[in-house]
Amino acid sequence: MNAESLLLAAALSGSAAIACEVKAARSGRRPALFHLLKPATTILITLSLFAHPDPPARLLVAAYVFALVGDIALMFDGDGAFLTGLGSFFIAHVAFVAVFAAGGSVSSMTPPTWTAGMIVYALGFFAWLLPHTGDLKVPVVAYGAVLTVMTLAAATAHSQLGTPSARLALVGALFFVASDSALAVRRFRGLYTLAEPLILSTYWTAIALIAISRWPQVLGHVRFAGKDHGEL
């Protein structure tokens, strides 16, 4: 299958998984099929990275592998599963930071001015959320910090390069913020209408956009700082 077909399959799989969650919200029981569809959707998006002659960067593959581990962990209840998912996505974001930073100049990694709004959002959101996180304050703060750094890295690469690849990666990073914010609200402030469809749709949009941003035809082999853009 080519990359576009894999993403189409991922969209169908993800839509079916979201339908399972809508049914669960109405009936109080999640269909067993969901436990297959959720990881399958992430796997299909990840496989799109390999549907090209040029192999994906190792750190990028690592990011998607750890995201998949986090996906699986978050299908289960309890603090242990939540912490496993949080830790897996923490490592994924560290890898994403390295991937985005590799596309720009190491000597000029100053985020654009508009990202001050992202920092204000993060500080305000966690000031509102943390009183409700109990014993999980430290891991939640650590995760929020790496998520913010990941977004700043994507924004910095975009400000330096201005390429379609960098733009897609930045939009993907912002969708990640939206998804994780929705997840945090559901986890610590209580369930709300269509929480799971919102969390899943924004998450899969995030990783799909980041994956597309690394496709060779999108990268266009742009040279920057003496390296292929995106090369690690």
C-alpha positions in Angstrom: 0.0 0.0 0.0 1.1 3.5 -0.7 1.2 6.2 2.0 -2.0 7.8 1.0 -3.9 4.5 1.1 -2.5 3.8 4.5 -3.8 7.1 5.8 -7.2 6.4 4.2 -7.3 3.1 6.0 -6.2 4.8 9.2 -9.1 7.3 8.8 -11.6 4.5 8.4 -10.2 2.6 11.4 -10.1 5.8 13.5 -13.7 6.6 12.5 -14.8 3.2 13.6 -12.9 3.5 16.9 -14.6 6.9 17.5 -18.0 5.3 16.7 -17.2 2.7 19.4 -16.6 5.4 21.9 -19.8 7.2 21.0 -21.7 3.9 21.5 -19.9 3.4 24.9 -20.9 6.9 26.0 -24.6 6.0 25.3 -24.6 2.4 26.5 -21.9 2.5 29.2 -20.1 -0.4 27.6 -17.2 -0.1 25.2 -17.3 -2.6 22.3 -14.4 -5.0 22.4 -13.5 -4.0 18.8 -12.2 -0.7 20.1 -9.2 -2.4 21.6 -8.2 -3.5 18.1 -9.1 -0.4 16.2 -7.3 2.1 18.4 -3.8 0.7 18.1 -4.5 -0.3 14.5 -5.1 3.3 13.6 -1.8 4.5 15.0 0.0 1.5 13.4 -1.4 2.5 10.0 -0.3 6.1 10.3 3.2 4.9 11.4 3.4 2.5 8.4 2.9 5.5 6.1 6.4 6.6 7.1 7.8 3.4 5.5 5.8 3.6 2.2 8.6 5.5 0.5 12.1 4.7 -0.8 13.7 6.9 1.7 13.7 5.3 5.2 12.3 7.5 8.1 14.7 8.8 10.7 15.2 6.4 13.6 14.1 8.9 16.3 10.9 9.6 14.4 10.1 5.9 14.3 10.9 5.7 18.0 8.4 8.6 18.7 5.7 6.6 16.9 6.5 3.4 18.7 6.3 5.0 22.1 3.1 6.8 21.1 1.7 3.3 20.2 2.7 2.0 23.6 1.0 5.0 25.2 -2.2 4.4 23.1 -2.4 0.8 24.4 -1.7 1.8 28.1 -4.4 4.5 28.0 -7.1 2.0 27.0 -7.0 0.7 30.6 -8.1 2.2 33.8 -6.1 3.1 36.9 -3.2 5.3 37.8 -0.6 2.6 36.8 -1.9 2.5 33.2 -2.2 6.3 33.1 1.4 6.7 34.3 2.6 4.2 31.7 0.8 6.1 29.0 2.1 9.4 30.2 5.7 8.1 30.4 5.5 6.6 26.9 4.2 9.8 25.4 6.8 11.8 27.4 9.5 9.8 25.6 7.7 10.2 22.2 7.7 14.0 22.7 11.4 14.0 23.5 12.0 12.2 20.2 9.8 14.7 18.4 11.8 17.6 19.8 14.9 16.0 18.5 13.3 15.5 15.0 12.1 19.1 14.8 15.3 20.6 16.1 17.3 18.6 13.5 15.5 20.6 10.8 16.7 24.0 12.0 19.9 25.7 13.0 21.2 24.5 16.3 22.8 27.9 16.8 19.5 29.7 16.5 16.8 27.9 18.3 14.8 30.9 19.6 11.1 30.4 19.4 9.0 33.0 17.5 7.3 35.8 19.5 3.8 34.4 19.1 4.7 31.3 21.1 4.6 33.4 24.3 0.9 32.8 24.0 1.5 29.1 24.1 3.5 29.5 27.3 0.8 31.7 28.9 -1.8 29.0 27.9 0.3 26.2 29.4 0.8 28.1 32.7 -2.8 29.1 33.0 -4.1 25.6 32.1 -1.9 23.9 34.7 -2.7 26.5 37.3 -6.3 25.5 36.8 -5.7 21.8 36.5 -3.0 20.9 39.1 -5.2 21.3 42.2 -7.2 18.3 40.9 -4.3 16.0 40.0 -3.6 14.7 43.5 -0.5 12.5 43.8 0.1 12.9 40.0 1.2 16.5 40.1 4.9 15.9 39.4 4.4 13.6 36.3 1.7 15.8 35.0 3.8 18.9 35.2 6.8 17.0 33.6 4.6 15.9 30.8 3.1 19.4 30.3 6.7 20.8 30.1 7.9 18.4 27.4 4.7 18.9 25.4 5.2 22.6 25.5 8.9 22.2 24.5 7.8 20.0 21.6 5.4 22.7 20.4 8.1 25.4 20.7 10.5 23.2 18.8 8.0 22.8 15.9 7.3 26.5 16.0 11.0 27.4 15.9 11.6 25.1 12.9 8.7 26.6 11.1 9.9 30.2 11.7 13.3 29.3 10.4 12.3 27.2 7.4 8.8 28.3 6.4 8.5 25.1 4.4 5.3 23.0 3.9 6.9 20.3 5.9 7.6 22.6 8.9 4.1 24.1 8.6 2.4 20.6 8.8 4.6 19.6 11.7 3.6 22.8 13.6 -0.1 22.3 13.0 0.3 18.7 14.1 2.0 19.8 17.3 -0.8 22.2 18.0 -3.3 19.4 17.5 -1.3 17.4 20.1 -1.8 20.2 22.6 -5.5 20.3 21.9 -5.8 16.5 22.3 -3.7 16.3 25.5 -5.6 19.3 27.0 -8.9 17.5 26.3 -7.5 14.3 27.8 -6.3 16.1 30.9 -9.7 17.8 31.5 -11.5 14.4 31.2 -9.0 12.6 33.5 -8.8 15.2 36.2 -11.9 17.4 36.0 -14.5 14.8 34.9 -16.1 13.3 31.9 -17.8 15.6 29.4 -19.9 15.2 26.3 -18.0 13.6 23.4 -14.7 13.7 25.3 -13.3 10.6 23.7 -14.2 11.5 20.1 -12.5 14.9 20.7 -9.4 13.4 22.2 -9.0 10.7 19.6 -9.8 12.8 16.5 -7.3 15.5 17.5 -4.6 13.0 18.5 -4.8 11.1 15.2 -4.9 14.3 13.3 -1.7 15.4 15.1 0.3 12.3 14.4 -1.0 12.1 10.8 0.1 15.6 10.1 3.5 15.1 11.6 3.9 11.8 9.6 2.9 13.6 6.4 5.4 16.4 7.2 8.2 13.8 7.0 7.2 12.2 3.7 10.0 12.7 1.2 7.7 14.3 -1.4 6.7 16.9 1.3 10.2 17.4 2.6 11.4 17.9 -1.0 15.0 17.2 0.2 15.3 20.9 1.4 18.8 21.6 2.4 19.4 23.5 5.6 22.5 24.0 7.7 24.4 21.6 5.5 22.0 18.7 6.0 18.9 17.3 4.4 15.9 18.9 6.2 14.7 16.2 8.6 17.9 14.2 8.5 19.2 13.0 11.9 
